[in-house]
């Protein structure tokens, strides 16, 4: 279906509604094509623009003209926003900050999550944890039958990895922490209903209280870990560094692992290929990130007048960069609506670009490749025991339940 590239918000309303109500990567194929046919910038009834093409999305992510919807923007445009504890907390993290605040808050994470640190730490921390979780999952299937891999592995594993990385004390309930991290980040979904916001606010308050107790203890009794170092350097800032790590790292990595598990149990011969060629785990990871990125939408606002998609835009214009649509751009990706685990590597936008490029990229990738190899090794013949259940989108439409059997 071809749509005029000069749509106004009223004419585009039906198409925008279809996009907001869709979550399955397969069904989004036609919607992304229709959005692209509507033009590089599709208007919405809330006065934002949907950015559909790869190059334009990359420009929004990389160009410093485009800012986050941080505290200053919200003070000017969203009266009453400070009543939401989760939104206030997120605006104290680099996820919703721009320089100079972003630079300062991001600094403690830069060394801890550097490629070199992750390369050195993968074998010592990530691989043993991945192997233990996947092996326990395989044992559970053998002993109890079909089991949900999201609850058993995809969510607790990245929580355990981050806990080990920073040195969380063993008394912290990691299942609780995973649940609270997932609940809090949902406030960032487009037009979150009041019930979701209330739950996110509760999660933010509870997490920060937990981090405050831990950091206070590390000030009294340093343990030679990251927590102790961060607490000594800037105890107030460290609580938001921890919030950044867990609220960003757990949901996105869990979504990636669930997407990988789904690919391994639905594409015949894929697990055997991984067993024979372990290096192909990286290719599979890239294709899952392209096909079903953990975060499908990035929202930014123009800090000054600029041009995007061949069109001048004023300062204050809000845009939603559709990462899912960018990854299906036929000008960049051959046969973009086909899932191809053997696709040649290409530059993806799943981890962002520019100033806000995800510092946890290497840690997430190390977990993903270790997970794929362990799954292929420990679960030969694994197959789905039911259809995947997804979180309603359009941004964070991750798989929330995936039962697997053998």
Wavefront OBJ file of the C-alpha trace (Angstrom):
o trace
v 0.000 0.000 0.000
v 1.529 3.297 -1.121
v 0.805 6.397 0.909
v 1.366 9.987 -0.073
v 4.552 11.395 1.465
v 2.636 14.620 2.324
v 0.350 13.161 4.998
v -0.846 15.359 7.816
v -1.361 13.996 11.320
v -5.028 13.282 10.727
v -4.408 11.312 7.558
v -1.561 9.384 9.164
v -3.543 8.545 12.312
v -4.590 5.081 11.175
v -1.076 4.106 10.191
v 0.384 5.442 13.445
v -2.267 3.518 15.383
v -1.360 0.272 13.600
v 2.287 0.821 14.469
v 1.539 1.506 18.143
v -0.628 -1.598 18.464
v 1.785 -4.055 16.795
v 4.536 -5.973 18.548
v 5.378 -9.081 16.504
v 8.450 -8.547 14.277
v 6.775 -10.435 11.427
v 3.594 -8.359 11.370
v 5.596 -5.144 11.569
v 7.053 -5.776 8.102
v 4.096 -4.304 6.247
v 3.688 -1.490 8.752
v 7.303 -0.426 8.387
v 6.919 -0.462 4.610
v 3.805 1.711 4.858
v 5.524 4.123 7.224
v 8.454 4.423 4.860
v 6.106 5.021 1.922
v 4.450 7.793 3.921
v 7.743 9.663 3.990
v 10.901 9.964 6.041
v 9.018 11.884 8.757
v 5.506 10.747 9.653
v 3.418 13.176 11.753
v 1.549 12.089 14.892
v -1.407 13.635 16.708
v 0.873 14.448 19.679
v 2.987 16.700 17.389
v 6.028 14.425 17.248
v 7.464 12.959 14.053
v 8.236 9.292 13.413
v 11.638 8.915 11.721
v 11.594 5.870 9.449
v 14.874 5.613 7.522
v 18.227 4.254 8.632
v 20.314 7.322 7.767
v 17.875 9.741 9.382
v 17.632 7.630 12.540
v 21.392 7.469 12.748
v 21.551 11.258 12.392
v 19.126 11.675 15.307
v 21.228 9.359 17.468
v 24.622 10.802 16.549
v 24.070 14.527 15.933
v 24.426 16.599 19.119
v 21.669 18.907 17.932
v 19.305 16.210 19.169
v 18.900 16.119 22.944
v 17.193 13.781 25.373
v 13.898 14.738 26.987
v 15.745 15.592 30.178
v 14.751 17.560 33.266
v 15.070 21.009 31.672
v 12.872 20.042 28.734
v 10.291 18.428 31.003
v 10.192 21.460 33.316
v 9.326 23.612 30.305
v 6.943 21.200 28.575
v 5.519 18.656 31.047
v 3.989 20.372 34.111
v 3.747 18.034 37.060
v 6.243 15.510 35.726
v 8.249 15.606 38.962
v 5.419 13.802 40.719
v 6.691 10.633 39.001
v 9.578 9.260 41.072
v 10.708 6.956 38.278
v 10.878 9.758 35.699
v 12.776 11.975 38.138
v 15.190 9.123 38.837
v 15.768 8.425 35.143
v 16.496 12.122 34.563
v 19.320 11.767 37.100
v 20.940 9.082 34.935
v 22.931 9.593 31.715
v 20.066 7.888 29.884
v 18.138 11.165 30.058
v 20.941 13.693 30.332
v 23.042 15.777 27.957
v 26.443 17.406 28.557
v 27.759 18.514 30.930
v 25.671 16.388 33.344
v 25.769 13.377 31.026
v 29.558 13.443 30.797
v 30.043 13.527 34.566
v 27.446 10.872 35.408
v 28.678 8.525 32.680
v 32.342 8.691 33.741
v 32.273 5.934 36.409
v 30.768 3.509 33.911
v 33.276 4.194 31.150
v 36.206 2.374 32.749
v 34.090 -0.385 34.290
v 32.432 -1.276 30.967
v 35.293 -0.615 28.561
v 35.922 -3.177 25.800
v 39.204 -4.184 27.451
v 37.587 -4.643 30.854
v 34.806 -6.702 29.301
v 37.219 -8.825 27.301
v 39.205 -9.583 30.430
v 36.101 -10.167 32.521
v 34.028 -12.267 30.121
v 35.822 -15.532 30.785
v 36.033 -14.918 34.527
v 32.488 -13.663 35.173
v 30.132 -14.037 32.227
v 30.862 -17.480 30.813
v 30.666 -19.407 34.136
v 27.375 -17.708 35.016
v 25.901 -18.325 31.568
v 26.935 -21.977 31.637
v 25.451 -22.459 35.119
v 22.104 -20.889 34.243
v 21.712 -22.707 30.927
v 22.773 -26.041 32.416
v 20.296 -25.637 35.283
v 17.579 -24.786 32.756
v 18.355 -27.907 30.713
v 18.217 -30.007 33.899
v 14.857 -28.472 34.801
v 13.388 -29.364 31.415
v 14.626 -32.933 31.763
v 13.167 -33.198 35.254
v 9.983 -31.130 35.032
v 9.098 -30.698 31.364
v 8.352 -27.432 29.527
v 9.855 -24.397 31.258
v 9.756 -20.654 30.605
v 13.278 -19.602 29.649
v 12.564 -15.895 30.178
v 11.858 -16.370 33.889
v 14.520 -19.055 34.369
v 17.433 -17.554 32.403
v 16.874 -14.416 30.328
v 15.991 -12.107 33.220
v 17.998 -13.475 36.166
v 21.202 -14.003 34.179
v 21.987 -10.360 33.280
v 20.981 -9.344 36.809
v 23.492 -11.817 38.251
v 26.191 -10.641 35.829
v 25.759 -6.994 36.838
v 25.609 -7.932 40.520
v 28.902 -9.793 40.179
v 30.459 -6.962 38.197
v 29.839 -4.273 40.806
v 29.985 -6.452 43.928
v 26.409 -6.447 45.224
v 26.251 -8.199 48.598
v 24.696 -11.683 48.578
v 21.718 -10.620 50.675
v 20.298 -8.603 47.766
v 17.414 -10.586 46.241
v 18.347 -10.721 42.554
v 14.878 -11.903 41.481
v 13.429 -8.855 43.207
v 16.016 -6.581 41.619
v 15.287 -7.930 38.133
v 11.551 -7.407 38.606
v 12.012 -3.862 39.916
v 14.411 -2.944 37.090
v 11.933 -4.188 34.487
v 9.014 -2.418 36.136
v 10.824 0.896 36.382
v 11.962 1.137 32.780
v 8.394 0.647 31.515
v 7.737 4.298 32.377
v 9.714 5.134 29.212
v 7.220 3.384 26.934
v 5.175 5.795 24.824
v 2.048 6.919 26.700
v 2.458 4.593 29.664
v -0.892 4.207 31.489
v -1.161 5.476 35.095
v -0.953 1.948 36.537
v 2.402 1.378 34.818
v 3.712 4.745 35.998
v 2.654 4.029 39.588
v 4.398 0.655 39.509
v 7.510 2.249 37.978
v 7.528 4.902 40.700
v 7.330 2.252 43.422
v 10.194 0.360 41.775
v 12.395 3.457 41.554
v 11.877 4.345 45.214
v 12.565 0.781 46.334
v 15.701 0.415 44.216
v 17.213 3.708 45.328
v 16.566 2.831 48.968
v 18.330 -0.491 48.418
v 21.308 1.175 46.736
v 21.550 3.773 49.495
v 21.786 1.047 52.158
v 24.444 -0.850 50.221
v 26.545 2.252 49.512
v 26.374 3.402 53.121
v 27.652 -0.009 54.194
v 30.486 0.156 51.655
v 31.526 3.559 53.050
v 31.716 2.014 56.516
v 33.313 -1.247 55.346
v 35.046 -0.995 51.945
v 35.325 -4.311 50.133
v 37.706 -3.482 47.301
v 34.975 -3.696 44.650
v 33.348 -1.222 42.268
v 30.653 -0.410 44.800
v 33.272 0.587 47.359
v 35.130 2.750 44.840
v 31.975 4.501 43.634
v 30.720 5.026 47.187
v 34.023 6.634 48.206
v 34.191 8.892 45.149
v 30.588 10.116 44.982
v 28.051 8.311 47.098
v 25.150 10.476 45.890
v 26.007 9.944 42.247
v 26.704 6.238 42.735
v 23.044 5.477 43.486
v 22.124 6.749 40.029
v 25.038 4.932 38.410
v 23.607 1.706 39.835
v 20.148 2.696 38.663
v 21.573 3.234 35.178
v 23.271 -0.148 35.139
v 20.283 -2.195 36.227
v 17.421 -0.249 34.636
v 19.221 -0.156 31.281
v 21.202 -3.392 31.411
v 18.681 -5.918 32.716
v 15.648 -5.260 30.457
v 17.615 -4.850 27.227
v 19.890 -7.848 27.731
v 16.951 -9.990 28.864
v 15.099 -9.040 25.685
v 18.124 -9.915 23.549
v 18.546 -13.318 25.231
v 14.852 -14.105 24.780
v 15.073 -13.198 21.096
v 18.089 -15.468 20.695
v 16.321 -18.346 22.448
v 13.311 -17.910 20.182
v 15.520 -17.997 17.092
v 17.325 -21.133 18.272
v 14.123 -23.105 18.865
v 12.252 -21.975 15.742
v 14.910 -22.140 13.005
v 15.752 -25.697 12.111
v 19.434 -26.545 12.031
v 20.517 -23.292 13.653
v 21.646 -24.812 16.951
v 23.598 -27.507 15.127
v 25.307 -24.830 13.051
v 26.328 -23.059 16.264
v 27.708 -26.297 17.689
v 29.775 -26.858 14.560
v 30.797 -23.221 14.135
v 30.761 -21.404 17.519
v 31.915 -18.210 15.820
v 28.548 -17.933 14.078
v 27.013 -16.973 17.443
v 28.074 -13.391 16.705
v 26.213 -13.431 13.386
v 23.072 -14.719 15.046
v 23.318 -12.039 17.728
v 23.598 -9.317 15.098
v 20.576 -10.604 13.203
v 18.401 -10.780 16.310
v 19.449 -7.218 17.169
v 18.479 -6.167 13.649
v 15.247 -8.135 13.400
v 13.943 -7.534 16.932
v 15.946 -4.785 18.704
v 15.376 -4.608 22.481
v 14.463 -0.921 22.221
v 12.612 -0.043 19.034
v 12.146 3.689 19.630
v 14.519 6.469 20.732
v 12.964 9.860 21.469
v 14.864 13.122 21.037
v 14.147 16.850 20.781
v 15.862 19.399 18.541
v 17.918 21.809 20.675
v 18.177 24.191 17.704
v 16.748 24.535 14.238
v 18.025 21.750 12.014
v 17.269 19.648 8.950
v 16.162 16.034 8.892
v 14.813 13.912 6.077
v 15.303 16.802 3.677
v 13.014 19.027 5.731
v 13.813 22.015 7.983
v 12.705 21.502 11.576
v 12.405 24.093 14.346
v 14.008 23.975 17.760
v 11.780 22.042 20.124
v 10.607 19.508 17.558
v 10.253 16.059 19.155
v 11.032 13.000 17.041
v 10.853 9.260 17.599
v 13.649 7.430 15.791
v 12.151 4.050 14.865
v 15.113 1.698 15.234
v 12.961 -1.252 14.180
v 12.042 0.493 10.919
v 15.630 1.657 10.331
v 16.788 -1.963 10.566
v 14.313 -2.876 7.812
v 15.428 -0.110 5.446
v 15.841 -1.780 2.011
v 18.390 0.855 0.992
v 20.714 -0.547 3.672
v 19.660 -4.169 4.284
v 19.117 -6.683 1.500
v 15.773 -8.508 1.791
v 15.179 -6.764 5.121
v 12.004 -8.636 6.134
v 13.746 -12.010 6.004
v 15.352 -13.302 9.189
v 18.800 -14.449 8.058
v 21.112 -15.687 10.842
v 23.967 -15.895 8.336
v 23.667 -12.278 7.160
v 26.946 -10.413 6.716
v 27.658 -7.961 9.571
v 26.383 -4.418 9.113
v 26.341 -1.368 11.363
v 23.267 -1.572 13.559
v 21.570 1.061 15.707
v 20.366 -1.241 18.485
v 22.985 0.079 20.911
v 22.626 3.677 19.787
v 25.268 5.912 18.259
v 27.254 8.994 19.140
v 27.232 10.509 22.610
v 24.677 8.064 24.036
v 26.170 4.905 22.536
v 25.504 2.159 25.071
v 28.495 1.564 27.321
v 27.181 -1.908 28.108
v 27.403 -3.074 24.497
v 30.402 -5.357 25.039
v 28.957 -6.836 28.212
v 25.615 -7.538 26.530
v 27.299 -9.085 23.507
v 29.529 -11.300 25.632
v 26.451 -12.609 27.448
v 24.619 -13.137 24.169
v 27.339 -15.134 22.436
v 28.053 -17.222 25.532
v 24.321 -17.886 25.884
v 23.944 -18.992 22.261
v 26.866 -21.413 22.501
v 25.729 -22.834 25.849
v 22.142 -23.235 24.599
v 23.276 -25.052 21.464
v 25.504 -27.319 23.532
v 23.155 -28.095 26.439
v 19.785 -28.137 24.653
v 20.046 -30.103 21.404
v 16.608 -30.646 19.925
v 14.974 -27.915 22.019
v 11.696 -26.644 20.624
v 8.965 -24.199 21.666
v 6.257 -25.550 23.984
v 3.947 -22.662 23.136
v 3.944 -19.314 21.374
v 5.982 -16.447 22.793
v 4.145 -13.824 24.840
v 5.210 -10.237 24.253
v 5.012 -7.016 26.189
v 2.724 -4.590 24.315
v 4.843 -2.126 22.324
v 5.646 -0.165 20.405
v 9.064 0.497 21.950
v 9.755 -2.277 24.474
v 7.833 -5.183 22.945
v 10.150 -7.839 24.363
v 9.265 -11.489 24.872
v 7.986 -11.918 28.440
v 7.310 -15.665 28.306
v 8.775 -18.411 26.089
v 8.121 -22.017 27.211
v 10.663 -24.501 25.838
v 10.768 -28.283 25.826
v 12.853 -31.090 24.255
l 1 2 3 4 5 6 7 8 9 10 11 12 13 14 15 16 17 18 19 20 21 22 23 24 25 26 27 28 29 30 31 32 33 34 35 36 37 38 39 40 41 42 43 44 45 46 47 48 49 50 51 52 53 54 55 56 57 58 59 60 61 62 63 64 65 66 67 68 69 70 71 72 73 74 75 76 77 78 79 80 81 82 83 84 85 86 87 88 89 90 91 92 93 94 95 96 97 98 99 100 101 102 103 104 105 106 107 108 109 110 111 112 113 114 115 116 117 118 119 120 121 122 123 124 125 126 127 128 129 130 131 132 133 134 135 136 137 138 139 140 141 142 143 144 145 146 147 148 149 150 151 152 153 154 155 156 157 158 159 160 161 162 163 164 165 166 167 168 169 170 171 172 173 174 175 176 177 178 179 180 181 182 183 184 185 186 187 188 189 190 191 192 193 194 195 196 197 198 199 200 201 202 203 204 205 206 207 208 209 210 211 212 213 214 215 216 217 218 219 220 221 222 223 224 225 226 227 228 229 230 231 232 233 234 235 236 237 238 239 240 241 242 243 244 245 246 247 248 249 250 251 252 253 254 255 256 257 258 259 260 261 262 263 264 265 266 267 268 269 270 271 272 273 274 275 276 277 278 279 280 281 282 283 284 285 286 287 288 289 290 291 292 293 294 295 296 297 298 299 300 301 302 303 304 305 306 307 308 309 310 311 312 313 314 315 316 317 318 319 320 321 322 323 324 325 326 327 328 329 330 331 332 333 334 335 336 337 338 339 340 341 342 343 344 345 346 347 348 349 350 351 352 353 354 355 356 357 358 359 360 361 362 363 364 365 366 367 368 369 370 371 372 373 374 375 376 377 378 379 380 381 382 383 384 385 386 387 388 389 390 391 392 393 394 395 396 397 398 399 400 401 402 403 404 405 406
